[in-house]
Amino acid sequence: MTPIKLIDSNYVGEEALVVIRELISEKINFLDRKMFSNAERGLPFEHFKTRRDELNRIREDLEVTALFSENEAYHISCEIVFNKVGEEKTIA
């Protein structure tokens, strides 16, 4: 499968941090919805919770360690690659 270029752009200063933070936040929101849905149906959701907690830590660390200068541009590239893994369903 051909990779999907989700992001392939230059951003100036704080805008670069905003782009990364928003992508992570959307994934966290997706996982929250999956956890709620599974909990309502009595299905396991620990994997979603573990991944959400990991992404929350990454987002928090990014806020502390990412020093984006307003005078500099940053290139952000993000590709999505997916492949069929057989008949087994996978989660987040």
PyMOL Python script that loads the backbone (N, CA, C, O; Angstrom):
from pymol import cmd

cmd.read_pdbstr("""\
ATOM      1  N   MET A   1       0.839  -1.175   0.000  1.00  0.00           N
ATOM      2  CA  MET A   1       0.000   0.000   0.000  1.00  0.00           C
ATOM      3  C   MET A   1       0.884   1.239   0.000  1.00  0.00           C
ATOM      4  O   MET A   1       1.899   1.282   0.696  1.00  0.00           O
ATOM      5  N   THR A   2       0.509   2.224  -0.763  1.00  0.00           N
ATOM      6  CA  THR A   2       1.227   3.488  -0.817  1.00  0.00           C
ATOM      7  C   THR A   2       0.980   4.276   0.466  1.00  0.00           C
ATOM      8  O   THR A   2      -0.168   4.426   0.885  1.00  0.00           O
ATOM      9  N   PRO A   3       2.035   4.778   1.089  1.00  0.00           N
ATOM     10  CA  PRO A   3       1.843   5.575   2.301  1.00  0.00           C
ATOM     11  C   PRO A   3       0.993   6.822   2.026  1.00  0.00           C
ATOM     12  O   PRO A   3       1.027   7.386   0.933  1.00  0.00           O
ATOM     13  N   ILE A   4       0.251   7.225   3.018  1.00  0.00           N
ATOM     14  CA  ILE A   4      -0.555   8.436   2.948  1.00  0.00           C
ATOM     15  C   ILE A   4       0.235   9.541   3.632  1.00  0.00           C
ATOM     16  O   ILE A   4       0.595   9.412   4.802  1.00  0.00           O
ATOM     17  N   LYS A   5       0.505  10.619   2.918  1.00  0.00           N
ATOM     18  CA  LYS A   5       1.210  11.750   3.526  1.00  0.00           C
ATOM     19  C   LYS A   5       0.198  12.609   4.276  1.00  0.00           C
ATOM     20  O   LYS A   5      -0.537  13.395   3.679  1.00  0.00           O
ATOM     21  N   LEU A   6       0.177  12.444   5.571  1.00  0.00           N
ATOM     22  CA  LEU A   6      -0.744  13.207   6.398  1.00  0.00           C
ATOM     23  C   LEU A   6      -0.253  14.641   6.562  1.00  0.00           C
ATOM     24  O   LEU A   6      -1.034  15.587   6.457  1.00  0.00           O
ATOM     25  N   ILE A   7       1.040  14.796   6.818  1.00  0.00           N
ATOM     26  CA  ILE A   7       1.648  16.115   6.954  1.00  0.00           C
ATOM     27  C   ILE A   7       2.962  16.110   6.194  1.00  0.00           C
ATOM     28  O   ILE A   7       3.735  15.156   6.271  1.00  0.00           O
ATOM     29  N   ASP A   8       3.201  17.169   5.472  1.00  0.00           N
ATOM     30  CA  ASP A   8       4.472  17.357   4.777  1.00  0.00           C
ATOM     31  C   ASP A   8       4.615  18.846   4.496  1.00  0.00           C
ATOM     32  O   ASP A   8       4.515  19.289   3.352  1.00  0.00           O
ATOM     33  N   SER A   9       4.854  19.621   5.574  1.00  0.00           N
ATOM     34  CA  SER A   9       4.864  21.074   5.459  1.00  0.00           C
ATOM     35  C   SER A   9       5.870  21.701   6.411  1.00  0.00           C
ATOM     36  O   SER A   9       6.382  21.062   7.330  1.00  0.00           O
ATOM     37  N   ASN A  10       6.127  22.962   6.156  1.00  0.00           N
ATOM     38  CA  ASN A  10       6.977  23.758   7.038  1.00  0.00           C
ATOM     39  C   ASN A  10       6.095  24.620   7.932  1.00  0.00           C
ATOM     40  O   ASN A  10       5.058  25.129   7.504  1.00  0.00           O
ATOM     41  N   TYR A  11       6.525  24.773   9.179  1.00  0.00           N
ATOM     42  CA  TYR A  11       5.797  25.583  10.146  1.00  0.00           C
ATOM     43  C   TYR A  11       6.791  26.473  10.868  1.00  0.00           C
ATOM     44  O   TYR A  11       7.943  26.094  11.080  1.00  0.00           O
ATOM     45  N   VAL A  12       6.340  27.649  11.242  1.00  0.00           N
ATOM     46  CA  VAL A  12       7.205  28.603  11.926  1.00  0.00           C
ATOM     47  C   VAL A  12       6.923  28.576  13.419  1.00  0.00           C
ATOM     48  O   VAL A  12       5.775  28.646  13.858  1.00  0.00           O
ATOM     49  N   GLY A  13       7.998  28.471  14.185  1.00  0.00           N
ATOM     50  CA  GLY A  13       7.938  28.599  15.635  1.00  0.00           C
ATOM     51  C   GLY A  13       6.916  27.727  16.318  1.00  0.00           C
ATOM     52  O   GLY A  13       6.834  26.523  16.075  1.00  0.00           O
ATOM     53  N   GLU A  14       6.139  28.357  17.177  1.00  0.00           N
ATOM     54  CA  GLU A  14       5.161  27.667  18.023  1.00  0.00           C
ATOM     55  C   GLU A  14       4.132  26.883  17.214  1.00  0.00           C
ATOM     56  O   GLU A  14       3.566  25.912  17.717  1.00  0.00           O
ATOM     57  N   GLU A  15       3.881  27.286  15.976  1.00  0.00           N
ATOM     58  CA  GLU A  15       2.919  26.588  15.126  1.00  0.00           C
ATOM     59  C   GLU A  15       3.314  25.121  14.941  1.00  0.00           C
ATOM     60  O   GLU A  15       2.447  24.254  14.840  1.00  0.00           O
ATOM     61  N   ALA A  16       4.608  24.844  14.897  1.00  0.00           N
ATOM     62  CA  ALA A  16       5.082  23.464  14.761  1.00  0.00           C
ATOM     63  C   ALA A  16       4.643  22.629  15.965  1.00  0.00           C
ATOM     64  O   ALA A  16       4.179  21.499  15.814  1.00  0.00           O
ATOM     65  N   LEU A  17       4.795  23.194  17.144  1.00  0.00           N
ATOM     66  CA  LEU A  17       4.370  22.493  18.359  1.00  0.00           C
ATOM     67  C   LEU A  17       2.867  22.268  18.356  1.00  0.00           C
ATOM     68  O   LEU A  17       2.403  21.200  18.755  1.00  0.00           O
ATOM     69  N   VAL A  18       2.105  23.249  17.917  1.00  0.00           N
ATOM     70  CA  VAL A  18       0.645  23.141  17.879  1.00  0.00           C
ATOM     71  C   VAL A  18       0.220  21.998  16.959  1.00  0.00           C
ATOM     72  O   VAL A  18      -0.680  21.232  17.303  1.00  0.00           O
ATOM     73  N   VAL A  19       0.854  21.877  15.799  1.00  0.00           N
ATOM     74  CA  VAL A  19       0.503  20.809  14.853  1.00  0.00           C
ATOM     75  C   VAL A  19       0.724  19.439  15.488  1.00  0.00           C
ATOM     76  O   VAL A  19      -0.147  18.572  15.418  1.00  0.00           O
ATOM     77  N   ILE A  20       1.874  19.246  16.099  1.00  0.00           N
ATOM     78  CA  ILE A  20       2.202  17.954  16.719  1.00  0.00           C
ATOM     79  C   ILE A  20       1.260  17.675  17.891  1.00  0.00           C
ATOM     80  O   ILE A  20       0.725  16.574  18.026  1.00  0.00           O
ATOM     81  N   ARG A  21       1.069  18.685  18.730  1.00  0.00           N
ATOM     82  CA  ARG A  21       0.197  18.511  19.903  1.00  0.00           C
ATOM     83  C   ARG A  21      -1.235  18.162  19.493  1.00  0.00           C
ATOM     84  O   ARG A  21      -1.868  17.313  20.121  1.00  0.00           O
ATOM     85  N   GLU A  22      -1.746  18.808  18.451  1.00  0.00           N
ATOM     86  CA  GLU A  22      -3.113  18.538  18.004  1.00  0.00           C
ATOM     87  C   GLU A  22      -3.263  17.131  17.435  1.00  0.00           C
ATOM     88  O   GLU A  22      -4.286  16.483  17.659  1.00  0.00           O
ATOM     89  N   LEU A  23      -2.265  16.652  16.706  1.00  0.00           N
ATOM     90  CA  LEU A  23      -2.322  15.271  16.202  1.00  0.00           C
ATOM     91  C   LEU A  23      -2.387  14.267  17.350  1.00  0.00           C
ATOM     92  O   LEU A  23      -3.183  13.329  17.329  1.00  0.00           O
ATOM     93  N   ILE A  24      -1.545  14.479  18.339  1.00  0.00           N
ATOM     94  CA  ILE A  24      -1.531  13.581  19.504  1.00  0.00           C
ATOM     95  C   ILE A  24      -2.861  13.674  20.245  1.00  0.00           C
ATOM     96  O   ILE A  24      -3.402  12.655  20.674  1.00  0.00           O
ATOM     97  N   SER A  25      -3.388  14.875  20.396  1.00  0.00           N
ATOM     98  CA  SER A  25      -4.658  15.061  21.097  1.00  0.00           C
ATOM     99  C   SER A  25      -5.805  14.352  20.390  1.00  0.00           C
ATOM    100  O   SER A  25      -6.669  13.763  21.040  1.00  0.00           O
ATOM    101  N   GLU A  26      -5.818  14.404  19.078  1.00  0.00           N
ATOM    102  CA  GLU A  26      -6.876  13.706  18.327  1.00  0.00           C
ATOM    103  C   GLU A  26      -6.799  12.197  18.526  1.00  0.00           C
ATOM    104  O   GLU A  26      -7.830  11.535  18.642  1.00  0.00           O
ATOM    105  N   LYS A  27      -5.597  11.653  18.565  1.00  0.00           N
ATOM    106  CA  LYS A  27      -5.445  10.208  18.805  1.00  0.00           C
ATOM    107  C   LYS A  27      -5.917   9.862  20.216  1.00  0.00           C
ATOM    108  O   LYS A  27      -6.556   8.830  20.421  1.00  0.00           O
ATOM    109  N   ILE A  28      -5.607  10.717  21.185  1.00  0.00           N
ATOM    110  CA  ILE A  28      -6.063  10.497  22.561  1.00  0.00           C
ATOM    111  C   ILE A  28      -7.595  10.531  22.608  1.00  0.00           C
ATOM    112  O   ILE A  28      -8.208   9.693  23.269  1.00  0.00           O
ATOM    113  N   ASN A  29      -8.212  11.480  21.921  1.00  0.00           N
ATOM    114  CA  ASN A  29      -9.677  11.552  21.879  1.00  0.00           C
ATOM    115  C   ASN A  29     -10.277  10.295  21.260  1.00  0.00           C
ATOM    116  O   ASN A  29     -11.288   9.783  21.741  1.00  0.00           O
ATOM    117  N   PHE A  30      -9.657   9.803  20.202  1.00  0.00           N
ATOM    118  CA  PHE A  30     -10.113   8.563  19.562  1.00  0.00           C
ATOM    119  C   PHE A  30     -10.062   7.401  20.557  1.00  0.00           C
ATOM    120  O   PHE A  30     -11.007   6.618  20.655  1.00  0.00           O
ATOM    121  N   LEU A  31      -8.961   7.295  21.287  1.00  0.00           N
ATOM    122  CA  LEU A  31      -8.810   6.210  22.257  1.00  0.00           C
ATOM    123  C   LEU A  31      -9.826   6.344  23.392  1.00  0.00           C
ATOM    124  O   LEU A  31     -10.346   5.339  23.875  1.00  0.00           O
ATOM    125  N   ASP A  32     -10.109   7.560  23.814  1.00  0.00           N
ATOM    126  CA  ASP A  32     -11.132   7.772  24.848  1.00  0.00           C
ATOM    127  C   ASP A  32     -12.495   7.265  24.374  1.00  0.00           C
ATOM    128  O   ASP A  32     -13.220   6.621  25.132  1.00  0.00           O
ATOM    129  N   ARG A  33     -12.837   7.556  23.127  1.00  0.00           N
ATOM    130  CA  ARG A  33     -14.110   7.078  22.582  1.00  0.00           C
ATOM    131  C   ARG A  33     -14.135   5.547  22.508  1.00  0.00           C
ATOM    132  O   ARG A  33     -15.148   4.926  22.828  1.00  0.00           O
ATOM    133  N   LYS A  34     -13.022   4.941  22.085  1.00  0.00           N
ATOM    134  CA  LYS A  34     -12.951   3.471  22.014  1.00  0.00           C
ATOM    135  C   LYS A  34     -13.090   2.860  23.408  1.00  0.00           C
ATOM    136  O   LYS A  34     -13.779   1.855  23.577  1.00  0.00           O
ATOM    137  N   MET A  35     -12.440   3.460  24.404  1.00  0.00           N
ATOM    138  CA  MET A  35     -12.540   2.947  25.773  1.00  0.00           C
ATOM    139  C   MET A  35     -13.979   3.024  26.266  1.00  0.00           C
ATOM    140  O   MET A  35     -14.488   2.068  26.852  1.00  0.00           O
ATOM    141  N   PHE A  36     -14.631   4.151  26.032  1.00  0.00           N
ATOM    142  CA  PHE A  36     -16.022   4.318  26.457  1.00  0.00           C
ATOM    143  C   PHE A  36     -16.916   3.290  25.780  1.00  0.00           C
ATOM    144  O   PHE A  36     -17.745   2.650  26.428  1.00  0.00           O
ATOM    145  N   SER A  37     -16.741   3.137  24.471  1.00  0.00           N
ATOM    146  CA  SER A  37     -17.557   2.190  23.716  1.00  0.00           C
ATOM    147  C   SER A  37     -17.366   0.767  24.228  1.00  0.00           C
ATOM    148  O   SER A  37     -18.339   0.042  24.433  1.00  0.00           O
ATOM    149  N   ASN A  38     -16.125   0.372  24.433  1.00  0.00           N
ATOM    150  CA  ASN A  38     -15.859  -0.988  24.920  1.00  0.00           C
ATOM    151  C   ASN A  38     -16.394  -1.186  26.337  1.00  0.00           C
ATOM    152  O   ASN A  38     -16.943  -2.241  26.651  1.00  0.00           O
ATOM    153  N   ALA A  39     -16.237  -0.181  27.185  1.00  0.00           N
ATOM    154  CA  ALA A  39     -16.722  -0.291  28.562  1.00  0.00           C
ATOM    155  C   ALA A  39     -18.245  -0.460  28.573  1.00  0.00           C
ATOM    156  O   ALA A  39     -18.778  -1.262  29.340  1.00  0.00           O
ATOM    157  N   GLU A  40     -18.938   0.293  27.723  1.00  0.00           N
ATOM    158  CA  GLU A  40     -20.393   0.203  27.630  1.00  0.00           C
ATOM    159  C   GLU A  40     -20.842  -1.183  27.190  1.00  0.00           C
ATOM    160  O   GLU A  40     -21.907  -1.651  27.594  1.00  0.00           O
ATOM    161  N   ARG A  41     -20.036  -1.839  26.364  1.00  0.00           N
ATOM    162  CA  ARG A  41     -20.399  -3.163  25.847  1.00  0.00           C
ATOM    163  C   ARG A  41     -19.771  -4.296  26.653  1.00  0.00           C
ATOM    164  O   ARG A  41     -19.911  -5.464  26.292  1.00  0.00           O
ATOM    165  N   GLY A  42     -19.083  -3.959  27.739  1.00  0.00           N
ATOM    166  CA  GLY A  42     -18.463  -4.970  28.580  1.00  0.00           C
ATOM    167  C   GLY A  42     -17.253  -5.629  27.946  1.00  0.00           C
ATOM    168  O   GLY A  42     -16.907  -6.759  28.290  1.00  0.00           O
ATOM    169  N   LEU A  43     -16.606  -4.931  27.023  1.00  0.00           N
ATOM    170  CA  LEU A  43     -15.423  -5.467  26.342  1.00  0.00           C
ATOM    171  C   LEU A  43     -14.157  -4.894  26.966  1.00  0.00           C
ATOM    172  O   LEU A  43     -14.196  -3.819  27.564  1.00  0.00           O
ATOM    173  N   PRO A  44     -13.031  -5.603  26.834  1.00  0.00           N
ATOM    174  CA  PRO A  44     -11.788  -5.097  27.415  1.00  0.00           C
ATOM    175  C   PRO A  44     -11.329  -3.805  26.729  1.00  0.00           C
ATOM    176  O   PRO A  44     -11.554  -3.598  25.536  1.00  0.00           O
ATOM    177  N   PHE A  45     -10.685  -2.953  27.516  1.00  0.00           N
ATOM    178  CA  PHE A  45     -10.192  -1.701  26.946  1.00  0.00           C
ATOM    179  C   PHE A  45      -8.839  -1.291  27.525  1.00  0.00           C
ATOM    180  O   PHE A  45      -8.408  -0.152  27.344  1.00  0.00           O
ATOM    181  N   GLU A  46      -8.172  -2.206  28.214  1.00  0.00           N
ATOM    182  CA  GLU A  46      -6.885  -1.888  28.839  1.00  0.00           C
ATOM    183  C   GLU A  46      -5.839  -1.421  27.825  1.00  0.00           C
ATOM    184  O   GLU A  46      -5.063  -0.508  28.105  1.00  0.00           O
ATOM    185  N   HIS A  47      -5.823  -2.050  26.648  1.00  0.00           N
ATOM    186  CA  HIS A  47      -4.841  -1.641  25.632  1.00  0.00           C
ATOM    187  C   HIS A  47      -5.046  -0.168  25.267  1.00  0.00           C
ATOM    188  O   HIS A  47      -4.077   0.580  25.138  1.00  0.00           O
ATOM    189  N   PHE A  48      -6.307   0.252  25.101  1.00  0.00           N
ATOM    190  CA  PHE A  48      -6.592   1.639  24.764  1.00  0.00           C
ATOM    191  C   PHE A  48      -6.119   2.580  25.876  1.00  0.00           C
ATOM    192  O   PHE A  48      -5.542   3.635  25.610  1.00  0.00           O
ATOM    193  N   LYS A  49      -6.374   2.176  27.123  1.00  0.00           N
ATOM    194  CA  LYS A  49      -5.978   3.005  28.270  1.00  0.00           C
ATOM    195  C   LYS A  49      -4.461   3.126  28.350  1.00  0.00           C
ATOM    196  O   LYS A  49      -3.936   4.216  28.581  1.00  0.00           O
ATOM    197  N   THR A  50      -3.756   2.016  28.159  1.00  0.00           N
ATOM    198  CA  THR A  50      -2.294   2.039  28.201  1.00  0.00           C
ATOM    199  C   THR A  50      -1.733   2.957  27.129  1.00  0.00           C
ATOM    200  O   THR A  50      -0.832   3.754  27.392  1.00  0.00           O
ATOM    201  N   ARG A  51      -2.265   2.844  25.930  1.00  0.00           N
ATOM    202  CA  ARG A  51      -1.787   3.670  24.821  1.00  0.00           C
ATOM    203  C   ARG A  51      -2.136   5.144  25.048  1.00  0.00           C
ATOM    204  O   ARG A  51      -1.325   6.025  24.761  1.00  0.00           O
ATOM    205  N   ARG A  52      -3.342   5.412  25.564  1.00  0.00           N
ATOM    206  CA  ARG A  52      -3.735   6.792  25.856  1.00  0.00           C
ATOM    207  C   ARG A  52      -2.816   7.420  26.896  1.00  0.00           C
ATOM    208  O   ARG A  52      -2.391   8.566  26.748  1.00  0.00           O
ATOM    209  N   ASP A  53      -2.511   6.660  27.954  1.00  0.00           N
ATOM    210  CA  ASP A  53      -1.626   7.168  29.000  1.00  0.00           C
ATOM    211  C   ASP A  53      -0.229   7.454  28.440  1.00  0.00           C
ATOM    212  O   ASP A  53       0.401   8.449  28.799  1.00  0.00           O
ATOM    213  N   GLU A  54       0.245   6.573  27.560  1.00  0.00           N
ATOM    214  CA  GLU A  54       1.549   6.779  26.929  1.00  0.00           C
ATOM    215  C   GLU A  54       1.547   8.062  26.083  1.00  0.00           C
ATOM    216  O   GLU A  54       2.493   8.848  26.142  1.00  0.00           O
ATOM    217  N   LEU A  55       0.497   8.267  25.308  1.00  0.00           N
ATOM    218  CA  LEU A  55       0.415   9.467  24.473  1.00  0.00           C
ATOM    219  C   LEU A  55       0.270  10.730  25.311  1.00  0.00           C
ATOM    220  O   LEU A  55       0.798  11.779  24.941  1.00  0.00           O
ATOM    221  N   ASN A  56      -0.438  10.646  26.432  1.00  0.00           N
ATOM    222  CA  ASN A  56      -0.517  11.792  27.340  1.00  0.00           C
ATOM    223  C   ASN A  56       0.861  12.171  27.858  1.00  0.00           C
ATOM    224  O   ASN A  56       1.195  13.354  27.926  1.00  0.00           O
ATOM    225  N   ARG A  57       1.667  11.173  28.227  1.00  0.00           N
ATOM    226  CA  ARG A  57       3.030  11.446  28.698  1.00  0.00           C
ATOM    227  C   ARG A  57       3.870  12.079  27.594  1.00  0.00           C
ATOM    228  O   ARG A  57       4.618  13.025  27.841  1.00  0.00           O
ATOM    229  N   ILE A  58       3.745  11.559  26.383  1.00  0.00           N
ATOM    230  CA  ILE A  58       4.489  12.118  25.250  1.00  0.00           C
ATOM    231  C   ILE A  58       4.092  13.571  25.034  1.00  0.00           C
ATOM    232  O   ILE A  58       4.956  14.427  24.842  1.00  0.00           O
ATOM    233  N   ARG A  59       2.797  13.856  25.063  1.00  0.00           N
ATOM    234  CA  ARG A  59       2.315  15.223  24.849  1.00  0.00           C
ATOM    235  C   ARG A  59       2.820  16.162  25.945  1.00  0.00           C
ATOM    236  O   ARG A  59       3.223  17.290  25.664  1.00  0.00           O
ATOM    237  N   GLU A  60       2.796  15.691  27.191  1.00  0.00           N
ATOM    238  CA  GLU A  60       3.290  16.512  28.300  1.00  0.00           C
ATOM    239  C   GLU A  60       4.795  16.755  28.176  1.00  0.00           C
ATOM    240  O   GLU A  60       5.265  17.872  28.392  1.00  0.00           O
ATOM    241  N   ASP A  61       5.549  15.709  27.827  1.00  0.00           N
ATOM    242  CA  ASP A  61       6.997  15.861  27.650  1.00  0.00           C
ATOM    243  C   ASP A  61       7.308  16.820  26.513  1.00  0.00           C
ATOM    244  O   ASP A  61       8.250  17.608  26.597  1.00  0.00           O
ATOM    245  N   LEU A  62       6.529  16.753  25.468  1.00  0.00           N
ATOM    246  CA  LEU A  62       6.730  17.634  24.323  1.00  0.00           C
ATOM    247  C   LEU A  62       6.574  19.091  24.734  1.00  0.00           C
ATOM    248  O   LEU A  62       7.334  19.949  24.285  1.00  0.00           O
ATOM    249  N   GLU A  63       5.602  19.373  25.580  1.00  0.00           N
ATOM    250  CA  GLU A  63       5.372  20.738  26.053  1.00  0.00           C
ATOM    251  C   GLU A  63       6.583  21.259  26.824  1.00  0.00           C
ATOM    252  O   GLU A  63       6.917  22.441  26.744  1.00  0.00           O
ATOM    253  N   VAL A  64       7.236  20.374  27.567  1.00  0.00           N
ATOM    254  CA  VAL A  64       8.354  20.779  28.415  1.00  0.00           C
ATOM    255  C   VAL A  64       9.659  20.860  27.624  1.00  0.00           C
ATOM    256  O   VAL A  64      10.457  21.775  27.827  1.00  0.00           O
ATOM    257  N   THR A  65       9.872  19.901  26.726  1.00  0.00           N
ATOM    258  CA  THR A  65      11.179  19.797  26.073  1.00  0.00           C
ATOM    259  C   THR A  65      11.264  20.455  24.710  1.00  0.00           C
ATOM    260  O   THR A  65      12.363  20.743  24.238  1.00  0.00           O
ATOM    261  N   ALA A  66      10.141  20.697  24.069  1.00  0.00           N
ATOM    262  CA  ALA A  66      10.167  21.252  22.711  1.00  0.00           C
ATOM    263  C   ALA A  66      10.383  22.761  22.768  1.00  0.00           C
ATOM    264  O   ALA A  66       9.512  23.517  23.197  1.00  0.00           O
ATOM    265  N   LEU A  67      11.537  23.166  22.334  1.00  0.00           N
ATOM    266  CA  LEU A  67      11.849  24.586  22.303  1.00  0.00           C
ATOM    267  C   LEU A  67      11.857  25.048  20.858  1.00  0.00           C
ATOM    268  O   LEU A  67      12.868  24.943  20.164  1.00  0.00           O
ATOM    269  N   PHE A  68      10.731  25.554  20.420  1.00  0.00           N
ATOM    270  CA  PHE A  68      10.599  26.032  19.057  1.00  0.00           C
ATOM    271  C   PHE A  68      10.836  27.531  19.041  1.00  0.00           C
ATOM    272  O   PHE A  68      10.166  28.281  19.751  1.00  0.00           O
ATOM    273  N   SER A  69      11.776  27.957  18.242  1.00  0.00           N
ATOM    274  CA  SER A  69      12.091  29.368  18.122  1.00  0.00           C
ATOM    275  C   SER A  69      11.153  30.027  17.117  1.00  0.00           C
ATOM    276  O   SER A  69      10.928  29.502  16.027  1.00  0.00           O
ATOM    277  N   GLU A  70      10.610  31.182  17.493  1.00  0.00           N
ATOM    278  CA  GLU A  70       9.714  31.913  16.605  1.00  0.00           C
ATOM    279  C   GLU A  70      10.429  32.421  15.357  1.00  0.00           C
ATOM    280  O   GLU A  70       9.783  32.813  14.385  1.00  0.00           O
ATOM    281  N   ASN A  71      11.757  32.413  15.383  1.00  0.00           N
ATOM    282  CA  ASN A  71      12.537  32.911  14.254  1.00  0.00           C
ATOM    283  C   ASN A  71      12.953  31.812  13.289  1.00  0.00           C
ATOM    284  O   ASN A  71      13.661  32.074  12.317  1.00  0.00           O
ATOM    285  N   GLU A  72      12.520  30.588  13.548  1.00  0.00           N
ATOM    286  CA  GLU A  72      12.947  29.467  12.715  1.00  0.00           C
ATOM    287  C   GLU A  72      11.753  28.694  12.178  1.00  0.00           C
ATOM    288  O   GLU A  72      10.689  28.639  12.795  1.00  0.00           O
ATOM    289  N   ALA A  73      11.964  28.098  11.008  1.00  0.00           N
ATOM    290  CA  ALA A  73      10.946  27.235  10.411  1.00  0.00           C
ATOM    291  C   ALA A  73      11.325  25.783  10.665  1.00  0.00           C
ATOM    292  O   ALA A  73      12.506  25.448  10.754  1.00  0.00           O
ATOM    293  N   TYR A  74      10.322  24.929  10.779  1.00  0.00           N
ATOM    294  CA  TYR A  74      10.520  23.509  11.041  1.00  0.00           C
ATOM    295  C   TYR A  74       9.715  22.705  10.030  1.00  0.00           C
ATOM    296  O   TYR A  74       8.569  23.037   9.727  1.00  0.00           O
ATOM    297  N   HIS A  75      10.320  21.653   9.518  1.00  0.00           N
ATOM    298  CA  HIS A  75       9.613  20.775   8.591  1.00  0.00           C
ATOM    299  C   HIS A  75       9.025  19.617   9.389  1.00  0.00           C
ATOM    300  O   HIS A  75       9.733  18.957  10.149  1.00  0.00           O
ATOM    301  N   ILE A  76       7.750  19.378   9.217  1.00  0.00           N
ATOM    302  CA  ILE A  76       7.090  18.242   9.867  1.00  0.00           C
ATOM    303  C   ILE A  76       6.572  17.332   8.765  1.00  0.00           C
ATOM    304  O   ILE A  76       5.867  17.757   7.850  1.00  0.00           O
ATOM    305  N   SER A  77       6.944  16.076   8.888  1.00  0.00           N
ATOM    306  CA  SER A  77       6.518  15.065   7.920  1.00  0.00           C
ATOM    307  C   SER A  77       5.911  13.894   8.688  1.00  0.00           C
ATOM    308  O   SER A  77       6.489  13.411   9.662  1.00  0.00           O
ATOM    309  N   CYS A  78       4.765  13.455   8.247  1.00  0.00           N
ATOM    310  CA  CYS A  78       4.096  12.335   8.908  1.00  0.00           C
ATOM    311  C   CYS A  78       3.400  11.496   7.854  1.00  0.00           C
ATOM    312  O   CYS A  78       2.508  11.977   7.154  1.00  0.00           O
ATOM    313  N   GLU A  79       3.803  10.258   7.744  1.00  0.00           N
ATOM    314  CA  GLU A  79       3.174   9.330   6.813  1.00  0.00           C
ATOM    315  C   GLU A  79       2.428   8.254   7.581  1.00  0.00           C
ATOM    316  O   GLU A  79       2.830   7.844   8.670  1.00  0.00           O
ATOM    317  N   ILE A  80       1.349   7.815   6.994  1.00  0.00           N
ATOM    318  CA  ILE A  80       0.596   6.696   7.550  1.00  0.00           C
ATOM    319  C   ILE A  80       0.781   5.527   6.595  1.00  0.00           C
ATOM    320  O   ILE A  80       0.516   5.626   5.397  1.00  0.00           O
ATOM    321  N   VAL A  81       1.244   4.419   7.158  1.00  0.00           N
ATOM    322  CA  VAL A  81       1.439   3.213   6.369  1.00  0.00           C
ATOM    323  C   VAL A  81       0.582   2.124   7.002  1.00  0.00           C
ATOM    324  O   VAL A  81       0.628   1.908   8.213  1.00  0.00           O
ATOM    325  N   PHE A  82      -0.198   1.441   6.169  1.00  0.00           N
ATOM    326  CA  PHE A  82      -0.994   0.354   6.723  1.00  0.00           C
ATOM    327  C   PHE A  82      -0.888  -0.861   5.821  1.00  0.00           C
ATOM    328  O   PHE A  82      -0.784  -0.760   4.599  1.00  0.00           O
ATOM    329  N   ASN A  83      -0.919  -2.008   6.473  1.00  0.00           N
ATOM    330  CA  ASN A  83      -0.830  -3.292   5.789  1.00  0.00           C
ATOM    331  C   ASN A  83      -1.819  -4.251   6.428  1.00  0.00           C
ATOM    332  O   ASN A  83      -2.045  -4.209   7.637  1.00  0.00           O
ATOM    333  N   LYS A  84      -2.395  -5.097   5.630  1.00  0.00           N
ATOM    334  CA  LYS A  84      -3.296  -6.121   6.148  1.00  0.00           C
ATOM    335  C   LYS A  84      -2.483  -7.101   6.988  1.00  0.00           C
ATOM    336  O   LYS A  84      -1.392  -7.512   6.593  1.00  0.00           O
ATOM    337  N   VAL A  85      -3.021  -7.471   8.151  1.00  0.00           N
ATOM    338  CA  VAL A  85      -2.306  -8.359   9.066  1.00  0.00           C
ATOM    339  C   VAL A  85      -2.972  -9.718   9.198  1.00  0.00           C
ATOM    340  O   VAL A  85      -2.660 -10.463  10.127  1.00  0.00           O
ATOM    341  N   GLY A  86      -3.852 -10.049   8.322  1.00  0.00           N
ATOM    342  CA  GLY A  86      -4.524 -11.350   8.397  1.00  0.00           C
ATOM    343  C   GLY A  86      -5.944 -11.174   8.875  1.00  0.00           C
ATOM    344  O   GLY A  86      -6.528 -10.096   8.759  1.00  0.00           O
ATOM    345  N   GLU A  87      -6.479 -12.223   9.401  1.00  0.00           N
ATOM    346  CA  GLU A  87      -7.879 -12.236   9.820  1.00  0.00           C
ATOM    347  C   GLU A  87      -8.094 -11.687  11.226  1.00  0.00           C
ATOM    348  O   GLU A  87      -9.211 -11.305  11.575  1.00  0.00           O
ATOM    349  N   GLU A  88      -7.059 -11.644  12.023  1.00  0.00           N
ATOM    350  CA  GLU A  88      -7.201 -11.199  13.402  1.00  0.00           C
ATOM    351  C   GLU A  88      -7.426  -9.687  13.447  1.00  0.00           C
ATOM    352  O   GLU A  88      -6.732  -8.928  12.772  1.00  0.00           O
ATOM    353  N   LYS A  89      -8.401  -9.260  14.249  1.00  0.00           N
ATOM    354  CA  LYS A  89      -8.638  -7.830  14.440  1.00  0.00           C
ATOM    355  C   LYS A  89      -7.575  -7.271  15.374  1.00  0.00           C
ATOM    356  O   LYS A  89      -7.178  -7.924  16.339  1.00  0.00           O
ATOM    357  N   THR A  90      -7.123  -6.076  15.085  1.00  0.00           N
ATOM    358  CA  THR A  90      -6.176  -5.408  15.961  1.00  0.00           C
ATOM    359  C   THR A  90      -6.816  -4.141  16.509  1.00  0.00           C
ATOM    360  O   THR A  90      -7.825  -3.664  15.990  1.00  0.00           O
ATOM    361  N   ILE A  91      -6.217  -3.605  17.562  1.00  0.00           N
ATOM    362  CA  ILE A  91      -6.787  -2.425  18.196  1.00  0.00           C
ATOM    363  C   ILE A  91      -5.739  -1.324  18.302  1.00  0.00           C
ATOM    364  O   ILE A  91      -4.539  -1.578  18.412  1.00  0.00           O
ATOM    365  N   ALA A  92      -6.234  -0.102  18.266  1.00  0.00           N
ATOM    366  CA  ALA A  92      -5.483   1.155  18.373  1.00  0.00           C
ATOM    367  C   ALA A  92      -4.011   0.936  18.288  1.00  0.00           C
ATOM    368  O   ALA A  92      -3.239   1.892  18.362  1.00  0.00           O
TER     369      ALA A  92
END
""", "prot")
cmd.dss("prot")
cmd.show_as("cartoon", "prot")
cmd.util.cbc("prot")
cmd.orient("prot")
